[in-house]
Amino acid sequence: MNNFVRRAFDKIEKLSTQEIKTLVRYQASENELLGRVIQELHAGIVVINTSARVLTCNDAAKLLVPLRQTLVEGASLKYILKDTDISSFMFESIEHIDSVETREQEFYIQRGEKVVTLAIRSIVFQSSFLPMMAHDSGSRILFIISDVTEERRKEALLHRSESLASLTTVAAGVAHEIKNPLASIGIHLQLLRKAFERKKQLSLSDSSRYLDVIDEEIERLNSIVVDFLFAVRPMDVRLRLEHINRIVDDVCTFVTYELGEYNITLKRDLEDYLPKLRVDENLIKQVLLNIIKNAMNAMEKKGGLLSIKTRNYGNSVAISIQDNGCGMDEKTQNKIFEPYFTTKETGSGLGLTMVFKVMKEHGGDITVKSALNKGTTFTLLLPVPKSERLAIEKKEM
């Protein structure tokens, strides 16, 4: 109800019959306009009360949702909905009527020869006027139904394109990496053959120096293949709503002792009341540990300060990991996420590639800022789910 009508309602005893008629005409006109707008929407709109009675719906909803009978105002959802999963979701929304949390779920519907993906979001509304009416709690549930089939198809194509591009880069890295061990194996096989030709026979001790090198290079090749498979295989990502501060805090507690051994001070600055995020806890912990290990290596000789900070930016939550170590030049910064690139004497060069991959699997991003001899800051950006954003907005209202 808009402010004009609300103020008029508060003073209704003082209004004349003509003024009340004018008010009703105005509200009827507004309702008619709202009805037309709802009918023009491509998304399906269904509003029900706590008894699962349909209060309003548009034509898009009638086309999108599988129905047993026509969706009309006053009908009960119990007898209308054909799909049991959608029915369960909508009735569960009634059970969660007292929660401010907006619920959202996707459903796969067989429509002829095609499989259609529907996204349904439920939003609870409370009215301070409706409880005055008999047999009505004043609560309303709005369902917004969208056909996201094409959107998901494009996302899948983009993901496959990115995976192919990544595979090409990794394959080029593998090709480069296997050259040296293959060359070394070839050289030592030639040396072994010449030794045979020279001595006609070789003892184990005579040939061991060649065989040992060949064994080492084969082991190195095996390691390259294992790393390659890790880089190209799809990750088993299990997203759940989690408190990100708890995850960050767990990691900080885990590394505190080791940081102390390196003479590194850990500073935590975690913002209160962050929204829950859909993350795979184990993978996010691996990401944080990887970046912290890099920071430890950057500060290994002199110790220093490691700061971990979380901040809410509305649509995303940022986790910043800052060190005051040796830093990187611009050329190195541009390459650190590339497979097999490393500045360490030992290491696969896939650590930060894994970090980048995990962030993309979460729909997030990672940025880095660094300066030589001043330090480095990695910032992880994770998206806030729509349900959490809407829940926060409701609480603020």
N, C-alpha and C positions, 0 to 999 in steps of 0.2 A: 504494500500500500504506500503510495507516494506521500510526501509531507503535507501537500495541500489537503488531500482527503483525510489524512490522520488528524490534522488540526480541526477540520470540519467535524469529524466524528467526535472529538473531545468536547465540542460546543453544540452538539446536535439538538440538545434541549432548547437552545436559544434560537434555533433556525426556524424560519417561517416555512409553510408548506411549499411555497414557490422556490425558496432557496434549496430545500431538500430535493425537489424535483430537478432543479438545475444540477445539483450535486450528483444525483443518480444518472442523469443524462451524460454528464461529463465522464463518470466512471464507466458507463456502458460504452461510450465512444472509445475510451482508453482500452477497455477489454477487447473491443472489436479489432482495434489496431494491433494489439498484442496477439490476438488469434491469427490475424492475417500474416504477421511476421513469423509466427511459429509454423504456419502451414507452408511458408516459402522456404523454410530451412531444408537443406539436404540431409542434415542429421535427424534421426528419429527422436521425438520428444514424447515421453509418457510421464504423467504425474499421477501418483496414487496416494491414498490415505493409509492409515495404519490397519485398516480392514482389507487392504489390497483391492479396493475399489478404484477404477480408473476415473480420475477427475477431468483429465484432458489428455489429448494425444493428437498427433498430426499424421498426415497421409504417409510421410516417409517411414514412420514407425511401423505402419501396417504393411509396408512393402519389405522392410528389412528383416523383421522378426518372424520366424515360422509360427503360424497360428492355427489353432483348431477351428476357430470361428472368428467372425469379424471383431476387430478391436474397436469398441465404442465406449463412450462415456457412460459410467454407471455400471459397467460389466465388471466381474471379478476376474483377476488375473489367474485364479485357480483353475478356471475352466477354459481360458483362452490360449495360454501358452502351450506350444507343441514340444519345444525343445526342453528336455528335463534339466540340462545344465543351466540354461538361462533362467528357467523357473526357480531353481535352487538359489541362484545368485540373487534374484529379485526378492525372494522371500527371506533370505538371510539378511538383506538390507533392512527389512522391517524389524527383524530381531535385534539389529544393531542400531535401532532408531535413536537411542540415547547417546550414541557416540558421534563426536564431531568429525570423525575420520571419513573422508571421501573414499569410496571403494571403487576399484576399477579392475576389469578383467576382460580378456579376449576369448572369443569363442569361434570355433570352426563349424560352418554350416554347409551342408551339401545342398547346392541349388542347381538341379539338373546335372550336367556333367562337370560343373565347376565347384570348387571348394571356396567358400567366401569367409573372410575373416571379419568378425564384428567385434568392435571395442565398445563395451558398455560401462558407463560411469554412473554411479549413484551419488546423489547429493541430498542431504537432509536439510529441510527448512522448518523452522519453528515460527509460529505466529502468536503474538500476544493477544490477538482478537478472537481467534477461532475457539479457544477453550470455553468461551462464554456460550457457545452453541452446544446443544445437547448431542450426546453420543459422538463427540469429536474431540480428540486429544490436542488438536491444533498442529500436529506434525504432518508434514508432507514430504514425499520422496520423489525427487526428479531423476528420471533415467534419461541419459543422453546416449543415443545409439548411433555409431558411425561405422560405415563400411571402410575398413582400412586395408582391404585386399591389395589394391594397387600400391599403396604406401609401403606395405610390408614387402611386396615384390621388388620395388625399387631399392629398398634397404638391403634385401638379399643380394641383388645384382651388384650394388655398390660394395657390399662386403666381399663378394667373390672377386670383384675387380681389384680391391685393395689386397686381398689375399694373393691373387696372381702376381701383382706388382711386387709384393713382399717376397713371394716365392722366387721370382726372378732375381731379386737382389741377393737373397740368401744363396741361391744356386751359384751366382757369380762369386760370392764369398767362398763357397765350398770349393769351386773349381780352383780358385787361387790358393786355398789352404792345402789342397791335396797334392799340389805340384811338388813341393819340397820333399815330403815323405816318399812319394813315388820315385822322385829322382834319386833320393838317398838309397832306396831299396835297389833300384837299377844299378847304381854305382857299386854297391857292395856285392851284388850278385856277379857282376863282371870281375871284381877283385877275387871273389871266391872261385870263379871258373879259371881265372889265370893261375891261382894257387894250385888248383888241381892239375892243370896242364904242366905246371912247373915241377911239382913234386909227385905227380901220378896218383898219390893218395894222401889223405889228410887225417890227422887224429882229431878228436873232439876239441882238444885244447887249441889246435892250429886253426880250426874253423869257427871256434866260439866267438872270436872278436867280430867276425862278419855276421854270424847268426844273431848275436846279441843286438847289434844295431838294427838288423832286419826286424827282429821281434819288437823292438822299441817303436820303429816306424809303423809297423802294423797296428800296434796298440794306439798309436797316435791317429792313424786313419780311422780306427774304430771309434775313437773319441769324437772325431770330426763328424762321423756319420750319426752318432747318438745325438750330438748337439744340433745337427741339421734336422733330424726328425723332431726334436723338441721345438725347433723354431717354426716348422711348417705344419705340424699336427694341430687340429682344432683343440682349444682348451676346454676342459670339462668345467664350465663356469656355473656355479650354483648360487644364484642371487637370492638374498633374503634381506628383509628390513632389519638393519642393525644400527646401534648407536656407535658412530664412528669414533667418538672420543674414547669409548671403552677400548676399542681395538688399538688406537694409538697409544693409550695408557698402558695396555698390556705389553706392547712392543717396547716402550720406554723402560718399563720395569725389567723386561728380559735383558736389555742391553746395558743397563746401568753399571753392573759390575765390570763388564769388559771395557766400557768407556773409561771407567776409573783406572783400569790397568794402563790405558793409553794416556792418562792424565788429561782426559777430556771432560769438561763440565757439561751436563745436560740441563737445558732450560725448557720447561714446558709452559706453553701459553695456549690453553684450550678454551675456546669460547663456550660459555654456558648455553644450554637449551638449543642445541643444534637439532635440526630435523633428522629423522631416521633416513638412512640411505640404503638403496638396494645394492648390496655388495656381496662378493664371495670373501668371507672373512680370512680364510687361509691365504688366498691369492694377494689380498691387500697387505697382509702381514709380510708376505714374501717381498712385495714391492718396497715396503718401508725398510725392511732389514737390508735389502740390497743397496738402497740409497744411503742408509746409515753406515754400512760397511765401506762404501766409497768415500764417505766423509771421514771415516776413521783413517783410511789410507792417505787421504789428503792432509791430515793433521798428525800423521804418525810420528814425525820427528820432534815436533815442538809442543804437542798437545793443543788445547784450545777450547772453544765454546761451540756447542752444537745446540741450536734452537729449533724446537718443533712447535708449530703454531697451527691452530684450526680457526677458520673464519667462515661465516655464513654470508653469501652474496645473493641470496634470494633464489635464483635458479640453480645455483651450484654451491657446493662447499669446497673450500680450498684447504689443503694440507701443505704447509710450507716446511721444508727441512733446510736449514741454513747452517753452513759451517764457515769458519774463518781460516780455512786451510790454504793450500798452494794455488787453488783456482785453475782456470783454463783460459787459453787464448780463444779467439773467435773461430779459428779454423777447427780446433778440437771440438768446440761446442756444436758446430754444424755436423759433426760426424759421430757423436757419442751414441746415437741410437741405431747406427748402422750395424748389421750383423758382422761379427768378427773384428770390429774395430776396438782396439784396446791400447792404453798407454802403459799398461803394466807388463812386467817381464813374464809373469805367469797369469793365466786367465784365458777364458774362452772368447771373450769379447761379445758374449751373448747376454750378459747380466742386464744391461740397460735395454737391450732389444726385448727381453722378457718383460721388463717394466712397461715399456711402450705398448707392447701387445696386450698386457693385462688391462691397462687404462682404456684402450680402444674397445676391448671386450665389455667394459663397464659403461661404454658410451661417454667416457670422460676424455681428459687430455692431460698432457704433462708439458711444462715449460721449464727452461733452465736459464739462469742468469749467473754469469761468472766473470771474474777479472783476475788476472795473474797476481799472485801474492796477496789477494784480498779475500778470496773465498768464493763459495758457490751456493746458490739457492735453487733447489728443485721445488716446484709447485705442482701438486696433483690436484686436478679439478674433477670433482665427481658430481653428476647431475642430481638435483633434488627431485624425487618422484612427484608427479602432479598431486597425488593424494596428500602428500605431506605439505606441499605449498598451500593447498586449499584449506587444510586443517589449521595451519598457522594463521592464515588470513581470517578464518572464522574466530579463532581465539582472540586475535587482535581487535576484531569488531566487537 
